[in-house]
Amino acid sequence: MKIKLTFLIFMTVTLIFGLSYDENNEHTTPEHLVSIDASTKLNSALQIIEEFSVKYQNRKILNLAKENKKIEVPIKKLYWEDALNLLLKIFDLEKEILPGTIIVKPPKEEVVEKIKVISADSKQIKISSIFLKTDKSLSKSVGIDWSTLVDGNVNATIDFKGGGSVADDIFEASFNKQLSSGNVTIDVNTLLKILESNQVGSVIARPNIVVIDEKNGYIQVGEDFSVKEVDNAGNTTDKFYSTGIIMDVTPTIIVGENEEAIHLSISVQKSSALPGAISTIVAKSKSNTEVLLYDGEETVISGLYDIDYTKVRSGIPFLKDLPWWVLGIRFLTGFTSYDEKSTEMMIILKAEIMDSITERRKKEKIINQQIQDVKDENLKTKQLFN
């Protein structure tokens, strides 16, 4: 406390005598000097200095400091900017100068990131995903309950009265048939093939990634686009944005009672850029979630809806496509329709814990030794018969 007080007194004396009024300095004319009483609180002192800042630099002062104590040090005829710097030192604050503002704020706290030590015993998690886009009307004809997804199989409830070709194909391909209730169990890969063959769903992407425990994994299937932006200094720069199928995941292995579970913090999105005359529009479907899975368990993220618009020109071939100025024949021989189709994007995720390098190496040595033992045994047998 005594050291800090001594430092403050030293700085005050230095500024008062070293930066006091000097007739030969254009920045220390009487109009630039400020005096503030020691009993003045910080907010009030900054408001006094703000008048000078606005007058000579056209900058307001934005105070983000929480404390509002007395400055305790008298300021007498100091250049206003030196007085501001003195207050920053007294209260251990810092400033950020912007085109029209001086921001007074507490110093940035040093964030100490927890660094996980990676060794040969570190485990990895394999994350498999399927990005599936389906027709929203599919749920009306076939009741697929994705919450029942276990070991690659899912349950579906089929309405035999109006099931349609999709329901019939699912029923024929299912392994468990209960005619009384219309419930079936079907393999996910088989279900996806049926949806694609009936054009009511399609697999957009199947990104897979292997991530070290507690590390971040990132997959992007798409492209980046840039937008021209002007920074505070007036310079024009290109800022890039990512679009497409994007998956950002951080897995953590949790050890319970002789069992390992996987905590997934995951963000998935499907986006596309639509350049316009004035600005660029980004159409985005995004979901953030945290889930807890056991080794090899699957889960589904759903509810990402989208609307696709299709323009269709129908009518008499050739005549329907004539220009409008050809006697208006195109209007008599054809018509244009717009189809609106609601779709839902679902992401099927599966997390599996992989062996560490040490464990994999041990297994590899055991297998190699077994192969060598078989070779030696064959060689002995061959020599015996020879």
Order of alpha helices (4+ residues) and beta strands (2+ residues): alpha-beta-alpha-beta-beta-alpha-beta-beta-beta-alpha-beta-beta-alpha-beta-beta-alpha-beta-beta-beta-beta-beta-beta-beta-alpha-beta-alpha
